[in-house]
Amino acid sequence: MERVPESEAIAKLKDARRYNQVMSKGLVQHEYQALAREVIELGVPAGGQVLDVGTGPGFIALKVARLLGGRAHVVGLDLSPAMLAVAAENAHQAGMNDDITWREGDAKAMPFDDATFDVVVSSGSLHHWEDPRVVFNEIARVLKPDGKCLIRDSKRLQRWPARVLAWGIGLTIPRDFRVHYWGSIRSSYTPDELRALLDRSALQGCKIVEDWMDLMIVKEG
């Protein structure tokens, strides 16, 4: 399967709200909760800061903030004002306005000082990045010297059993979102491609963990 790049951001508010509606229920929310727990397990110091890159509707940021219980602050960064508007709505409904700051910005040139964050997390955004090495460099820049990161994304499927599994999952997704689902898989990276990108970036000391459908970049400090 050749890689086919996918567009970087959802620009229209109605599309952002539809994405929020589809992704706010079902198995994916359990996966987000599991990822948020993994962020906490990496270790977030009291008074620290966590950055969620490509926060979208803020699902990960909200779950991390809830688990932190106010002892550290979460920042959600996204390129799309529409997505940030939906994230802010979700935070308001959850009563968590004081726990999270939403920032509009490009992951390729983050609007933060060097060595700002204790942990950086990202889920489902990597395949959108035009040049992941540039974003990896930015993550390395904004992380503190002993900072940690957790980047999860879909994997471009090279084996038929995984493709059959993905096809079955796709049938459970609303028809109008199946094109986005398959687009995400086609535009994702293989483990070897990802390792080559990481090796040529400033984000060092990482391991790549994979399962049938996903890849995860983990830096434990």
Backbone as a chain_set.jsonl record, in Angstrom:
{"seq": "MERVPESEAIAKLKDARRYNQVMSKGLVQHEYQALAREVIELGVPAGGQVLDVGTGPGFIALKVARLLGGRAHVVGLDLSPAMLAVAAENAHQAGMNDDITWREGDAKAMPFDDATFDVVVSSGSLHHWEDPRVVFNEIARVLKPDGKCLIRDSKRLQRWPARVLAWGIGLTIPRDFRVHYWGSIRSSYTPDELRALLDRSALQGCKIVEDWMDLMIVKEG", "coords": {"N": [[0.851, -1.191, 0.0], [0.798, 2.047, -1.045], [1.745, 5.211, 0.337], [-0.667, 7.753, 0.757], [-0.98, 11.055, 1.073], [-2.986, 12.943, 3.441], [-5.33, 15.627, 3.895], [-4.666, 18.421, 6.134], [-6.261, 19.686, 8.168], [-9.535, 20.051, 9.66], [-11.659, 22.469, 8.602], [-14.188, 23.712, 8.674], [-16.817, 24.654, 10.88], [-19.18, 23.149, 11.1], [-18.336, 20.678, 10.151], [-16.414, 20.055, 12.042], [-18.012, 19.774, 14.292], [-19.521, 17.584, 13.513], [-17.518, 15.636, 13.37], [-16.833, 15.58, 16.09], [-19.222, 14.575, 17.113], [-19.321, 11.981, 16.005], [-16.965, 10.823, 17.009], [-17.213, 10.915, 19.725], [-18.286, 8.783, 20.995], [-18.504, 5.228, 21.666], [-15.992, 2.628, 21.053], [-13.66, 4.084, 20.582], [-13.486, 6.08, 22.51], [-12.83, 4.66, 24.799], [-10.265, 3.908, 24.062], [-9.036, 6.408, 24.005], [-9.196, 7.029, 26.721], [-7.521, 5.067, 27.775], [-5.095, 5.87, 26.644], [-4.793, 8.352, 27.881], [-4.4, 7.521, 30.523], [-1.93, 6.299, 30.208], [-0.359, 8.525, 29.704], [-0.426, 9.768, 32.223], [0.882, 7.801, 33.674], [3.46, 8.06, 32.689], [4.426, 10.099, 34.188], [3.729, 13.081, 35.551], [4.764, 15.992, 36.911], [3.78, 17.761, 39.935], [2.304, 20.883, 39.401], [3.228, 20.935, 36.841], [3.252, 20.904, 33.174], [1.294, 19.739, 30.46], [1.228, 19.061, 27.036], [-1.042, 18.727, 24.4], [-0.854, 17.848, 21.2], [-2.415, 18.684, 18.204], [-5.065, 18.628, 19.116], [-7.774, 18.562, 18.399], [-11.192, 17.946, 19.054], [-10.556, 17.962, 21.702], [-10.545, 15.627, 23.243], [-8.48, 13.913, 24.344], [-6.988, 15.787, 25.834], [-8.913, 16.641, 27.715], [-9.439, 14.255, 29.111], [-6.923, 13.674, 30.185], [-6.571, 15.952, 31.806], [-8.663, 15.593, 33.617], [-7.828, 13.261, 34.954], [-5.515, 14.243, 36.117], [-6.524, 15.987, 37.97], [-6.263, 18.728, 38.594], [-3.672, 19.151, 39.537], [-1.728, 19.685, 37.708], [-1.273, 21.492, 34.613], [-2.99, 21.498, 31.46], [-2.465, 21.942, 28.003], [-4.052, 22.432, 24.965], [-3.31, 22.167, 21.624], [-4.088, 23.221, 18.344], [-4.418, 23.414, 14.777], [-6.784, 24.202, 13.665], [-9.284, 26.59, 14.022], [-11.99, 25.96, 14.179], [-12.071, 23.365, 15.277], [-10.951, 23.946, 17.773], [-12.929, 25.58, 18.814], [-14.976, 23.726, 19.209], [-13.679, 22.081, 21.049], [-13.474, 23.835, 23.219], [-16.179, 24.117, 23.803], [-16.721, 21.506, 24.651], [-15.102, 21.405, 26.939], [-16.362, 23.343, 28.521], [-18.874, 22.154, 28.918], [-18.068, 20.014, 30.436], [-17.27, 21.244, 32.717], [-14.626, 22.129, 33.002], [-13.105, 24.36, 32.377], [-11.064, 25.779, 33.692], [-8.926, 24.089, 33.817], [-7.659, 23.619, 31.436], [-5.944, 25.106, 28.693], [-6.62, 26.404, 25.536], [-4.963, 26.591, 22.469], [-4.419, 28.131, 19.38], [-2.48, 27.083, 16.687], [0.327, 26.097, 14.624], [1.698, 22.894, 14.383], [4.186, 22.703, 13.27], [5.498, 24.98, 13.922], [5.432, 25.774, 16.819], [3.706, 27.853, 19.178], [5.253, 28.315, 21.591], [7.644, 28.679, 24.265], [11.049, 27.449, 24.46], [11.655, 24.333, 26.153], [9.26, 24.071, 27.745], [7.3, 22.162, 28.431], [6.423, 19.268, 30.372], [5.392, 16.856, 29.532], [4.505, 15.705, 26.307], [1.779, 14.878, 24.313], [0.128, 13.201, 21.636], [-2.468, 12.257, 19.461], [-3.598, 10.56, 16.677], [-2.807, 12.484, 14.832], [-0.346, 12.49, 13.55], [-0.229, 11.411, 10.902], [-1.227, 13.474, 9.429], [0.707, 15.41, 9.331], [2.739, 17.345, 7.295], [5.55, 17.228, 7.092], [6.82, 15.161, 9.202], [9.301, 15.191, 10.564], [9.902, 17.871, 11.081], [7.94, 18.524, 12.942], [8.598, 16.697, 14.955], [11.056, 17.809, 15.672], [10.143, 20.221, 16.769], [8.649, 19.267, 18.928], [10.734, 18.179, 20.445], [12.023, 20.564, 21.03], [10.181, 22.048, 22.644], [9.871, 20.411, 24.806], [10.926, 19.821, 28.174], [14.312, 19.204, 29.401], [14.29, 16.635, 30.605], [11.936, 15.735, 29.641], [8.961, 13.954, 28.491], [7.282, 11.986, 25.991], [4.391, 10.906, 24.104], [3.199, 9.602, 21.32], [0.638, 8.681, 19.346], [-0.656, 6.932, 16.534], [-2.501, 5.872, 13.609], [-1.572, 2.976, 11.648], [-0.082, 2.321, 8.504], [-1.362, -0.266, 6.699], [0.147, -3.264, 5.912], [-0.197, -5.962, 5.729], [-2.482, -8.548, 4.787], [-4.299, -9.794, 6.717], [-4.556, -7.76, 8.678], [-5.65, -5.749, 7.122], [-8.125, -6.854, 6.474], [-9.266, -6.913, 9.032], [-9.372, -4.149, 9.487], [-11.172, -3.435, 7.488], [-13.51, -4.644, 8.469], [-13.887, -3.152, 10.827], [-14.307, -0.698, 9.654], [-16.869, -0.959, 8.608], [-18.474, -0.454, 10.772], [-18.45, 2.203, 11.125], [-19.999, 5.396, 10.699], [-21.41, 6.006, 7.486], [-20.748, 8.41, 6.129], [-18.308, 9.011, 7.195], [-16.503, 7.083, 6.558], [-14.731, 7.487, 4.462], [-12.86, 9.217, 5.585], [-11.789, 7.559, 7.523], [-10.522, 5.483, 6.018], [-8.827, 7.13, 4.602], [-7.131, 8.016, 6.622], [-5.732, 5.664, 7.283], [-4.447, 5.088, 4.833], [-2.751, 7.27, 4.638], [-1.001, 7.002, 6.698], [2.04, 5.914, 8.411], [4.565, 3.324, 8.057], [6.236, 1.184, 10.482], [9.039, 1.118, 9.875], [9.355, 3.361, 8.219], [8.701, 5.358, 10.01], [10.692, 5.099, 11.972], [12.939, 5.834, 10.466], [12.366, 8.537, 10.007], [12.343, 9.548, 12.631], [15.005, 9.07, 13.371], [16.339, 10.978, 11.947], [15.696, 13.297, 13.175], [15.413, 15.746, 15.88], [14.257, 14.569, 18.017], [15.122, 12.355, 20.101], [15.973, 9.164, 21.676], [13.696, 7.608, 21.685], [11.247, 4.951, 21.572], [9.527, 2.71, 19.369], [6.363, 1.406, 19.415], [4.2, -1.098, 18.318], [0.96, -2.327, 17.31], [-1.675, -4.325, 15.89], [-3.105, -2.373, 14.459], [-2.143, 0.168, 15.039], [0.5, 2.588, 15.729], [2.926, 3.625, 18.135], [4.896, 6.195, 19.426], [7.205, 6.441, 21.942], [8.706, 8.272, 24.453], [10.476, 8.182, 27.309], [11.783, 9.97, 28.93]], "CA": [[0.0, 0.0, 0.0], [1.56, 3.287, -1.112], [1.217, 6.275, 1.194], [-1.412, 8.824, 0.09], [-1.157, 12.102, 2.095], [-4.334, 13.421, 3.724], [-5.353, 17.043, 4.258], [-4.157, 18.608, 7.491], [-7.159, 20.181, 9.215], [-10.955, 20.293, 9.39], [-11.741, 23.926, 8.669], [-15.545, 24.216, 8.871], [-17.363, 24.348, 12.194], [-20.165, 22.053, 11.006], [-17.584, 19.428, 10.003], [-15.789, 19.798, 13.344], [-19.059, 19.284, 15.194], [-19.867, 16.228, 13.076], [-16.412, 14.796, 13.832], [-17.009, 15.448, 17.537], [-20.382, 13.709, 17.347], [-18.977, 10.601, 15.652], [-15.846, 10.315, 17.801], [-17.473, 11.054, 21.163], [-18.965, 7.588, 21.5], [-17.99, 3.956, 21.203], [-14.706, 2.076, 21.477], [-12.578, 5.061, 20.487], [-13.369, 6.807, 23.774], [-12.076, 3.786, 25.705], [-8.867, 4.01, 23.641], [-8.552, 7.711, 24.479], [-9.022, 6.931, 28.169], [-6.313, 4.265, 28.008], [-3.942, 6.705, 26.312], [-4.668, 9.355, 28.944], [-3.782, 6.857, 31.671], [-0.513, 6.103, 29.896], [0.278, 9.829, 29.908], [-0.262, 9.94, 33.668], [1.89, 6.838, 34.129], [4.788, 8.565, 32.341], [4.836, 10.959, 35.292], [3.537, 14.522, 35.385], [5.031, 16.581, 38.227], [2.851, 18.768, 40.436], [2.596, 22.189, 38.832], [3.792, 20.77, 35.506], [2.42, 21.204, 32.018], [1.147, 18.713, 29.44], [0.784, 19.594, 25.744], [-1.715, 17.809, 23.48], [-0.647, 18.377, 19.85], [-3.505, 18.231, 17.349], [-6.05, 18.235, 20.13], [-9.105, 18.34, 17.832], [-12.258, 18.318, 19.994], [-10.042, 18.004, 23.062], [-10.844, 14.405, 23.997], [-7.328, 13.486, 25.139], [-6.68, 16.847, 26.797], [-9.903, 16.611, 28.788], [-9.269, 13.049, 29.929], [-5.69, 13.845, 30.955], [-6.827, 16.96, 32.833], [-9.519, 15.003, 34.66], [-7.004, 12.354, 35.75], [-4.567, 15.052, 36.892], [-7.266, 16.558, 39.086], [-5.859, 20.088, 38.923], [-2.309, 19.275, 40.059], [-0.893, 20.156, 36.606], [-2.098, 22.166, 33.61], [-2.984, 20.909, 30.128], [-2.635, 22.867, 26.879], [-4.45, 21.772, 23.726], [-2.889, 22.935, 20.444], [-4.641, 22.745, 17.081], [-4.351, 24.343, 13.65], [-8.141, 24.548, 13.231], [-10.136, 27.335, 14.962], [-13.267, 25.261, 14.328], [-11.865, 22.295, 16.244], [-10.745, 24.546, 19.089], [-14.235, 26.04, 19.299], [-15.668, 22.539, 19.711], [-12.964, 21.669, 22.267], [-13.874, 24.751, 24.287], [-17.545, 23.736, 24.158], [-16.641, 20.272, 25.434], [-14.545, 21.741, 28.26], [-17.403, 24.061, 29.263], [-19.888, 21.173, 29.326], [-17.467, 19.151, 31.454], [-16.909, 22.062, 33.869], [-13.171, 22.047, 33.135], [-12.5, 25.522, 31.727], [-9.873, 26.252, 34.4], [-7.883, 23.056, 33.803], [-7.085, 23.488, 30.099], [-5.818, 26.274, 27.833], [-6.667, 26.046, 24.116], [-4.118, 27.481, 21.687], [-4.364, 27.923, 17.942], [-1.111, 27.138, 16.214], [0.82, 25.063, 13.726], [2.655, 22.0, 15.04], [5.507, 22.902, 12.668], [6.096, 26.18, 14.535], [4.564, 25.905, 17.991], [3.805, 29.165, 19.834], [5.683, 28.114, 22.976], [9.076, 28.818, 24.518], [11.819, 26.218, 24.637], [11.641, 23.648, 27.453], [8.055, 24.486, 28.465], [6.378, 21.085, 28.815], [6.92, 18.041, 30.986], [4.927, 15.74, 28.7], [3.775, 16.01, 25.079], [0.995, 13.756, 23.818], [-0.589, 13.448, 20.39], [-3.195, 11.068, 19.018], [-4.314, 10.663, 15.411], [-2.402, 13.672, 14.069], [0.93, 12.295, 12.864], [-0.364, 11.187, 9.459], [-1.585, 14.751, 8.794], [1.842, 16.33, 9.296], [3.388, 17.364, 5.986], [6.907, 16.726, 7.319], [6.873, 14.822, 10.625], [10.578, 15.536, 11.186], [9.815, 19.24, 11.572], [7.131, 18.485, 14.165], [9.419, 16.032, 15.964], [12.025, 18.809, 16.144], [9.422, 21.161, 17.62], [8.348, 18.575, 20.184], [11.992, 18.14, 21.199], [12.337, 21.927, 21.48], [9.298, 22.529, 23.714], [9.997, 19.526, 25.967], [12.007, 20.04, 29.138], [15.401, 18.247, 29.164], [13.887, 15.286, 31.019], [10.541, 15.603, 29.236], [8.492, 12.678, 27.959], [6.231, 12.154, 24.981], [3.609, 9.743, 23.711], [2.558, 9.959, 20.055], [-0.043, 7.504, 18.794], [-1.32, 7.159, 15.254], [-2.805, 4.658, 12.859], [-0.453, 2.392, 10.911], [-0.417, 1.896, 7.146], [-1.468, -1.713, 6.843], [0.872, -3.961, 4.858], [-0.569, -7.381, 5.702], [-3.899, -8.731, 4.502], [-5.165, -9.993, 7.902], [-4.839, -6.458, 9.291], [-6.557, -5.016, 6.224], [-9.463, -7.436, 6.653], [-9.749, -6.402, 10.311], [-9.707, -2.738, 9.292], [-12.402, -3.396, 6.685], [-14.623, -4.942, 9.368], [-14.087, -1.978, 11.688], [-14.849, 0.369, 8.817], [-18.305, -1.14, 8.423], [-19.177, 0.044, 11.957], [-18.304, 3.662, 11.136], [-21.012, 6.045, 9.864], [-21.036, 5.979, 6.071], [-20.129, 9.657, 5.681], [-16.971, 9.142, 7.769], [-15.634, 5.988, 6.151], [-13.664, 8.013, 3.603], [-11.835, 9.749, 6.486], [-11.173, 6.407, 8.168], [-9.593, 4.871, 5.084], [-7.809, 8.124, 4.301], [-6.156, 8.012, 7.725], [-4.88, 4.481, 7.153], [-3.598, 5.215, 3.641], [-1.765, 8.344, 4.801], [-0.164, 6.711, 7.855], [3.397, 5.431, 8.146], [4.96, 2.014, 8.542], [7.249, 1.325, 11.538], [10.356, 1.43, 9.311], [9.334, 4.752, 7.77], [8.676, 6.217, 11.184], [12.016, 5.051, 12.59], [13.836, 6.632, 9.633], [12.057, 9.947, 10.264], [12.808, 9.874, 13.984], [16.47, 9.045, 13.42], [16.842, 12.211, 11.323], [15.097, 14.429, 13.883], [15.989, 16.075, 17.183], [13.529, 13.831, 19.047], [15.9, 11.135, 20.264], [15.681, 8.37, 22.864], [12.322, 7.104, 21.59], [10.986, 3.613, 21.061], [8.295, 2.587, 18.599], [5.555, 0.26, 19.817], [3.131, -1.297, 17.336], [0.044, -3.451, 17.38], [-2.235, -4.643, 14.574], [-3.667, -1.229, 13.746], [-1.591, 1.457, 15.462], [1.885, 2.783, 16.113], [3.111, 4.586, 19.218], [6.244, 6.67, 19.73], [7.277, 6.659, 23.39], [9.945, 8.787, 25.027], [10.241, 8.099, 28.736], [12.626, 10.905, 29.629]], "C": [[0.884, 1.237, 0.0], [0.915, 4.341, -0.22], [0.554, 7.36, 0.356], [-1.681, 9.9, 1.126], [-2.603, 12.567, 2.213], [-4.258, 14.882, 4.151], [-5.126, 17.23, 5.747], [-5.193, 18.986, 8.53], [-8.596, 20.239, 8.736], [-11.224, 21.762, 9.633], [-13.133, 24.441, 9.039], [-16.107, 23.74, 10.212], [-18.361, 23.198, 12.135], [-19.465, 20.698, 10.859], [-16.901, 19.048, 11.322], [-16.818, 19.243, 14.324], [-19.503, 17.875, 14.808], [-18.778, 15.25, 13.51], [-16.539, 14.536, 15.333], [-18.141, 14.475, 17.864], [-20.019, 12.243, 17.108], [-17.957, 10.02, 16.631], [-16.087, 10.367, 19.306], [-18.161, 9.836, 21.766], [-18.248, 6.34, 20.995], [-16.599, 3.624, 21.708], [-13.602, 3.116, 21.49], [-12.399, 5.831, 21.787], [-12.644, 5.968, 24.831], [-10.585, 3.831, 25.36], [-8.267, 5.334, 24.097], [-8.291, 7.678, 25.983], [-7.76, 6.145, 28.511], [-5.06, 5.081, 27.711], [-3.715, 7.765, 27.385], [-4.032, 8.751, 30.194], [-2.294, 6.626, 31.445], [0.27, 7.402, 30.054], [0.559, 10.048, 31.393], [0.842, 9.026, 34.195], [3.309, 7.248, 33.743], [5.349, 9.439, 33.462], [4.712, 12.425, 34.955], [3.739, 15.168, 36.744], [3.962, 17.586, 38.639], [3.272, 20.135, 39.922], [3.166, 22.133, 37.432], [2.798, 21.122, 34.417], [2.467, 20.056, 31.015], [0.624, 19.381, 28.17], [0.166, 18.483, 24.914], [-1.657, 18.429, 22.085], [-1.695, 17.795, 18.906], [-4.678, 17.783, 18.185], [-7.438, 17.976, 19.576], [-10.193, 18.796, 18.789], [-11.837, 18.261, 21.454], [-10.239, 16.746, 23.884], [-9.69, 13.993, 24.909], [-7.016, 14.516, 26.217], [-7.63, 16.821, 27.982], [-9.723, 15.401, 29.701], [-7.994, 13.133, 30.771], [-5.919, 14.83, 32.095], [-7.68, 16.404, 33.962], [-8.71, 14.07, 35.561], [-5.998, 13.116, 36.609], [-5.241, 15.725, 38.081], [-6.78, 17.931, 39.528], [-4.429, 20.242, 39.405], [-1.295, 19.654, 38.985], [-1.836, 20.725, 35.545], [-1.924, 21.504, 32.252], [-3.218, 22.003, 29.093], [-2.981, 22.046, 25.643], [-4.138, 22.657, 22.542], [-3.532, 22.348, 19.199], [-4.549, 23.845, 16.036], [-5.715, 24.912, 13.296], [-8.909, 25.328, 14.298], [-11.474, 26.64, 15.202], [-13.143, 24.136, 15.356], [-11.681, 22.851, 17.652], [-12.044, 25.076, 19.675], [-15.027, 24.873, 19.885], [-15.007, 22.045, 20.997], [-13.368, 22.543, 23.451], [-15.306, 24.454, 24.748], [-17.542, 22.476, 25.026], [-16.105, 20.528, 26.839], [-15.587, 22.443, 29.123], [-18.456, 23.079, 29.783], [-19.371, 20.264, 30.434], [-17.094, 19.92, 32.719], [-15.416, 22.117, 34.104], [-12.459, 23.211, 32.458], [-11.191, 25.946, 32.374], [-8.691, 25.29, 34.292], [-7.12, 22.992, 32.487], [-7.031, 24.854, 29.421], [-5.808, 25.792, 26.388], [-5.862, 27.065, 23.331], [-4.194, 27.107, 20.209], [-2.917, 28.035, 17.488], [-0.746, 25.938, 15.379], [1.856, 24.21, 14.455], [4.063, 22.16, 14.49], [6.228, 24.114, 13.251], [5.26, 26.533, 15.762], [4.79, 27.231, 18.712], [4.177, 29.067, 21.312], [7.193, 28.288, 23.073], [9.742, 27.448, 24.597], [11.611, 25.656, 26.045], [10.459, 24.069, 28.331], [7.312, 23.319, 29.098], [7.095, 19.874, 29.407], [6.564, 16.816, 30.152], [4.238, 16.311, 27.466], [3.064, 14.74, 24.634], [0.348, 14.163, 22.5], [-1.248, 12.155, 19.955], [-3.914, 11.356, 17.707], [-3.94, 11.85, 14.559], [-1.188, 13.44, 13.182], [0.765, 12.17, 11.356], [-0.782, 12.447, 8.704], [-0.364, 15.655, 8.591], [2.582, 16.205, 7.972], [4.812, 16.819, 6.062], [7.041, 16.409, 8.807], [8.181, 15.198, 11.301], [10.557, 16.941, 11.767], [9.03, 19.286, 12.877], [7.896, 17.782, 15.283], [10.456, 16.995, 16.541], [11.37, 19.802, 17.09], [9.056, 20.533, 18.963], [9.6, 18.514, 21.056], [12.322, 19.512, 21.769], [11.497, 22.338, 22.679], [9.31, 21.619, 24.937], [11.131, 19.984, 26.879], [13.085, 18.975, 28.922], [15.072, 16.815, 29.555], [12.44, 14.995, 30.632], [10.242, 14.284, 28.542], [7.441, 12.933, 26.889], [5.61, 10.814, 24.622], [2.832, 10.155, 22.466], [1.955, 8.702, 19.458], [-0.709, 7.867, 17.472], [-1.677, 5.814, 14.627], [-1.563, 4.215, 12.088], [-0.918, 2.045, 9.5], [-0.286, 0.383, 7.072], [-0.853, -2.422, 5.646], [0.455, -5.425, 4.714], [-2.087, -7.535, 5.541], [-4.76, -9.003, 5.733], [-5.526, -8.673, 8.579], [-5.788, -5.641, 8.424], [-7.981, -5.541, 6.342], [-10.076, -6.96, 7.96], [-10.189, -4.95, 10.181], [-10.997, -2.584, 8.485], [-13.621, -3.666, 7.564], [-14.927, -3.79, 10.296], [-14.741, -0.853, 10.894], [-16.347, 0.273, 8.616], [-19.11, -0.617, 9.608], [-19.177, 1.568, 12.026], [-19.396, 4.278, 10.266], [-20.525, 6.234, 8.428], [-20.306, 7.248, 5.626], [-18.734, 9.872, 6.246], [-16.019, 8.023, 7.347], [-14.484, 6.468, 5.274], [-12.53, 8.584, 4.448], [-11.067, 8.606, 7.162], [-10.133, 5.774, 7.252], [-8.487, 5.846, 4.691], [-6.725, 8.173, 5.361], [-5.196, 6.835, 7.605], [-3.93, 4.62, 5.97], [-2.495, 6.25, 3.813], [-0.835, 8.121, 5.99], [1.176, 6.123, 7.43], [3.563, 3.99, 8.616], [5.991, 2.213, 9.659], [8.625, 1.711, 10.997], [10.43, 2.882, 8.839], [9.426, 5.703, 8.957], [10.038, 6.25, 11.873], [13.011, 5.889, 11.797], [13.612, 8.125, 9.854], [12.573, 10.382, 11.629], [14.331, 9.974, 14.047], [17.081, 10.307, 12.834], [16.254, 13.458, 11.976], [15.828, 14.673, 15.197], [15.324, 15.31, 18.32], [14.165, 12.452, 19.202], [15.499, 10.397, 21.555], [14.283, 7.797, 22.873], [12.315, 5.63, 21.19], [9.663, 3.631, 20.308], [7.61, 1.284, 18.995], [4.429, 0.114, 18.799], [2.224, -2.447, 17.73], [-0.556, -3.641, 15.994], [-2.589, -3.4, 13.77], [-2.924, 0.083, 13.984], [-0.085, 1.389, 15.703], [1.939, 3.78, 17.262], [4.59, 4.898, 19.37], [6.258, 7.014, 21.214], [8.67, 7.15, 23.767], [9.72, 8.915, 26.526], [11.164, 8.986, 29.548], [14.092, 10.612, 29.438]], "O": [[1.641, 1.455, 0.946], [-0.303, 4.362, -0.043], [1.124, 7.833, -0.627], [-2.532, 9.699, 1.993], [-3.348, 12.588, 1.234], [-3.249, 15.325, 4.699], [-5.361, 16.314, 6.536], [-5.022, 18.634, 9.697], [-8.855, 20.45, 7.552], [-11.038, 22.253, 10.746], [-13.25, 25.5, 9.656], [-15.908, 22.597, 10.622], [-18.382, 22.357, 13.033], [-19.943, 19.69, 11.38], [-16.82, 17.871, 11.673], [-16.514, 18.336, 15.099], [-19.825, 17.064, 15.676], [-19.084, 14.15, 13.97], [-16.372, 13.405, 15.789], [-18.027, 13.657, 18.777], [-20.365, 11.372, 17.906], [-18.069, 8.862, 17.035], [-15.247, 9.909, 20.081], [-18.573, 9.864, 22.926], [-17.489, 6.389, 20.027], [-16.092, 4.236, 22.648], [-12.696, 3.043, 22.322], [-11.277, 6.199, 22.135], [-11.923, 6.514, 25.666], [-9.738, 3.797, 26.253], [-7.114, 5.377, 24.528], [-7.298, 8.225, 26.462], [-7.02, 6.512, 29.424], [-4.074, 4.995, 28.444], [-2.575, 8.044, 27.755], [-3.216, 9.399, 30.851], [-1.492, 6.742, 32.371], [1.423, 7.389, 30.486], [1.654, 10.464, 31.77], [1.635, 9.42, 35.05], [4.266, 6.833, 34.396], [6.561, 9.518, 33.667], [5.493, 12.957, 34.166], [2.953, 14.916, 37.657], [3.314, 18.192, 37.787], [4.444, 20.504, 39.994], [3.55, 23.165, 36.88], [1.68, 21.568, 34.676], [3.522, 19.478, 30.754], [-0.314, 20.176, 28.225], [0.768, 17.424, 24.738], [-2.334, 19.421, 21.817], [-1.852, 16.577, 18.812], [-5.22, 16.695, 17.99], [-8.217, 17.252, 20.195], [-10.135, 19.918, 19.293], [-12.654, 18.484, 22.347], [-10.113, 16.788, 25.107], [-9.889, 13.752, 26.1], [-6.804, 14.163, 27.377], [-7.201, 16.963, 29.127], [-9.84, 15.514, 30.922], [-7.982, 12.716, 31.93], [-5.508, 14.575, 33.227], [-7.446, 16.711, 35.131], [-8.878, 14.08, 36.78], [-5.668, 12.678, 37.711], [-4.591, 16.002, 39.089], [-6.871, 18.269, 40.708], [-3.997, 21.365, 39.665], [-0.133, 19.917, 39.297], [-3.041, 20.475, 35.572], [-0.845, 21.007, 31.929], [-4.061, 22.88, 29.281], [-2.288, 21.083, 25.313], [-4.642, 23.777, 22.453], [-3.53, 21.132, 19.007], [-4.593, 25.035, 16.35], [-5.804, 25.983, 12.696], [-9.167, 24.792, 15.376], [-12.03, 26.719, 16.297], [-14.015, 23.977, 16.21], [-12.198, 22.287, 18.616], [-12.245, 25.03, 20.888], [-15.668, 25.01, 20.926], [-15.696, 21.635, 21.93], [-13.579, 22.043, 24.556], [-15.607, 24.529, 25.939], [-18.272, 22.392, 26.014], [-16.587, 19.947, 27.812], [-15.688, 22.173, 30.32], [-18.876, 23.16, 30.937], [-20.142, 19.798, 31.273], [-16.648, 19.317, 33.695], [-14.965, 22.148, 35.249], [-11.322, 23.061, 32.01], [-10.292, 26.425, 31.683], [-7.569, 25.652, 34.645], [-6.054, 22.381, 32.418], [-7.952, 25.66, 29.556], [-5.067, 24.869, 26.05], [-6.051, 28.27, 23.499], [-4.054, 25.943, 19.834], [-2.212, 28.972, 17.862], [-1.411, 24.902, 15.414], [2.781, 24.74, 15.07], [5.033, 21.799, 15.157], [7.44, 24.254, 13.087], [4.475, 27.481, 15.736], [5.927, 27.683, 18.845], [3.517, 29.649, 22.173], [7.924, 28.077, 22.106], [9.079, 26.427, 24.777], [11.415, 26.405, 27.003], [10.631, 24.383, 29.509], [6.752, 23.461, 30.185], [8.201, 19.513, 29.004], [7.335, 15.86, 30.074], [3.481, 17.278, 27.559], [3.662, 13.665, 24.581], [0.055, 15.339, 22.282], [-0.657, 11.081, 20.067], [-4.732, 12.272, 17.625], [-4.682, 12.201, 13.642], [-1.02, 14.12, 12.17], [1.539, 12.761, 10.602], [-0.703, 12.488, 7.476], [-0.403, 16.566, 7.765], [2.997, 15.116, 7.574], [5.233, 16.043, 5.203], [7.346, 17.302, 9.597], [8.186, 15.497, 12.495], [11.129, 17.18, 12.831], [9.405, 19.998, 13.809], [7.851, 18.219, 16.433], [10.705, 17.0, 17.747], [11.963, 20.187, 18.097], [9.142, 21.182, 20.006], [9.538, 18.766, 22.26], [12.848, 19.61, 22.878], [12.023, 22.913, 23.632], [8.815, 22.005, 25.996], [12.162, 20.47, 26.413], [12.804, 17.94, 28.317], [15.529, 15.877, 28.902], [11.796, 14.124, 31.215], [11.143, 13.591, 28.07], [6.787, 13.976, 26.886], [6.204, 9.751, 24.804], [1.91, 10.967, 22.548], [2.674, 7.768, 19.104], [-1.252, 8.96, 17.311], [-1.21, 4.762, 15.065], [-0.625, 4.99, 11.903], [-2.023, 1.533, 9.318], [0.776, -0.175, 7.352], [-1.272, -2.215, 4.507], [0.727, -6.052, 3.69], [-2.865, -6.755, 6.088], [-5.875, -8.485, 5.801], [-6.665, -8.483, 9.006], [-6.639, -4.919, 8.944], [-8.936, -4.765, 6.313], [-11.263, -6.638, 8.009], [-11.238, -4.561, 10.693], [-11.813, -1.706, 8.768], [-14.648, -3.001, 7.425], [-16.093, -3.476, 10.535], [-15.615, -0.148, 11.397], [-17.026, 1.29, 8.47], [-20.307, -0.362, 9.471], [-19.832, 2.154, 12.889], [-19.697, 3.744, 9.198], [-19.367, 6.58, 8.195], [-19.36, 7.18, 4.841], [-18.039, 10.802, 5.838], [-14.853, 8.021, 7.742], [-13.384, 5.918, 5.335], [-11.363, 8.458, 4.079], [-9.852, 8.683, 7.346], [-8.993, 5.554, 7.662], [-7.345, 5.44, 4.472], [-5.547, 8.348, 5.05], [-3.99, 6.987, 7.8], [-2.745, 4.307, 6.084], [-1.428, 6.131, 3.21], [0.026, 8.956, 6.266], [1.414, 5.869, 6.25], [2.808, 3.501, 9.456], [6.563, 3.296, 9.775], [9.309, 2.544, 11.593], [11.444, 3.553, 9.033], [10.129, 6.712, 8.916], [10.489, 7.309, 12.309], [13.841, 6.582, 12.386], [14.572, 8.896, 9.884], [13.168, 11.451, 11.767], [14.874, 10.862, 14.703], [18.205, 10.674, 13.177], [16.305, 14.547, 11.403], [16.729, 13.927, 15.579], [15.771, 15.389, 19.464], [13.787, 11.502, 18.517], [14.788, 10.936, 22.402], [13.731, 7.523, 23.939], [13.248, 5.134, 20.557], [8.793, 4.46, 20.574], [8.199, 0.205, 18.92], [3.774, 1.098, 18.456], [2.642, -3.403, 18.383], [0.009, -3.158, 15.013], [-2.403, -3.366, 12.554], [-3.067, 1.018, 13.197], [0.508, 0.321, 15.856], [1.098, 4.674, 17.355], [5.428, 3.998, 19.434], [5.424, 7.786, 21.687], [9.677, 6.521, 23.441], [8.859, 9.68, 26.961], [11.313, 8.772, 30.751], [14.939, 11.326, 29.975]]}, "num_chains": 1, "name": "protein.A"}
